[in-house]
């Protein structure tokens, strides 16, 4: 597992979490320990990615703060809603000017760039055309007009990846996330090549929870299947229990609950002639709630997400137990901070891997006797784009009802496009499935495996489970009469 990342920024983050977990098992961690780590891990003669050792240490210090569940900036007030944050010490490597003239410019006689600019920002310099940035509006007309492609348009990766235009920069050219727009989807986190955007981690509090022996359940997202090499799903779940959890459950059980409940809700929407949106992806739900509030009130399913559905059931049956969700998604951390949530903490798969390594647990070496197998493949396939709609369709089929039409919006930008159609009455399907990550949850920002590999492993391992229906899954786990609606 140690070589799972090819991205140095992710590897560095991972190493920090492993050390944090190891030290947390030994004793309490405080601010002085963070300073000590920064000095010891980043030496004057060591490998560096920043301009100097002092900046490297400051970046590390802020990373450790995030890994401890704190704000990266120690001067910032704690904000439980803003999971994705900027490490300002690392955010200075991007190009500052969006429009730039390169050495390809031949200072041609046509002066197409000058003619194309409507703001008087382009003029011919001594060696090539030049841009007056006090006048430039960054429209890109000059770049489109240049016959030599000598003018380039370079968008910051984080801003380019953000589907809701929540990223700008301050007077020091450091990226700033607008929490009023941000949906915590994590697209910017994956896009930043400097590792300057990260998510708050609960590795430390979860480690302390397990260390104290507090009774707790782990609930794992369907996309955990196939994340570890040469390891079956029962082995992964047993390895999770070896960390100190009393029992590990599949959230695919909650997915079966959601599919059956959303089907029943869809019937009501269809009769009223109102298309319905799914509730599975928290980034998609955030997009609805923040940017399309009318659609959120009118069109969104009132069914809980699979994570919340299973957690509510477990909390109902075992009110004294803690519940930790383990999945691929950083937006789930924000969902778990909502009012009256049954989920105590959320970890990503990379955070789980750090905990396993810190405790010297290798999932592929775990022996499992008589593994339980509740969920249907329909619930497990919530991990893929199109899987939610397919599960709702199966619930419809099992109840002998008429089929419905659906569209699976694959990726945040496609979600936005379909929601715009719905806003203006142009969406003609019965249900819209929204997944912010292209490919679905198997491509989430907290995964540790290539999504194509994960998909293939899931398909192979789930072949023996093809006869399990949603109905039998719910009967086995005894949730057929359990209410998983959101009550406003």
C-alpha angles and dihedrals in degrees: 000000000000093000097047095117131065092182111090092208092056092044090052091049090048093051090052091053093048092052092044092053093047094050092043090058088054097048148312121319121221139175093270090058090055091055090049092052091051091054095043100042096044108048128181091251099039133104113285137187098188131068094263143007092252094059089045090055093048091051089050091048091054091046090054091049090055091047088055092055094257133123113273090232109058090206092059122095114246110264115186092191097059104072096159112067142174121244095214095197090061097043103086106084100083123098109265099206116067094199117048136170113227131203089264088083110112095189087241125198094239092066089199092166093055091048093048095053112092094186102059091245097127125075138153115262130192096278106013143347115300136204126227099214092194087068101030115111094189091237093143096226091129092053092050091049099049111104092203097050085235094144116070131198111214117184118193107257093232094051093043091052096047109100095196102044093244096144127084132141136248132232089282092053092248115144116255125198116215103220090198089064103028116107094189091236092144096227090129090048091060093040099054108097092197098055088240095137118062141155129247111260131212095199091118099049091043090050090050091047092054093041091057091052094240110170106254141162126216117214115195128205118241090247091068087082108099096014095114124057117252091356129125124217093253089052092052092049092048090050089053090052090051088065087070105277116138091222140350120222132191115243085212084085088061088046090057088050091050094048092053094044095044090051090057091047091047090059090060092047092049093051089051092047092240120131115229131220123213126248102213104096113061092201090056092046089050090051089053095045097046104032103025104031093160091056090046091057097041109030110025119105112248090215116115119246116263090256093053094041095056093040092052090051093050093044089051091053097036109027094170095057127095117229124213120187117209116197149127097266134092092191088065087069090061092044088055090056093060120116116283093005117169091209116090101187140001127213129185123226092257089053090050090051089052091052092048092051092046089057094041093242117151110194093203090061096050117114116217124195120199099348117208116238114190112148131077123240086248089064092045091050091064079094091074131067106262092022096106094053090045090053092049088049090052091051088052091050094048090054092050094242131144117276121252136208125251144172124212110215103209110202134005096275092052089048089055092049094052092045089054089054090050092048091058095041095254098117107101103179127097097235137019119209111202125198118172094199115070107244092020132262092333085073096048121139092250097054124114100200136064107265093230090055091047092050092051094047092049093050092050096046094046097054093097090052098059095109095058110103129202089248094055091045092056093044092051093052092038100233100125093114099034117119114230100167124124108246111206 
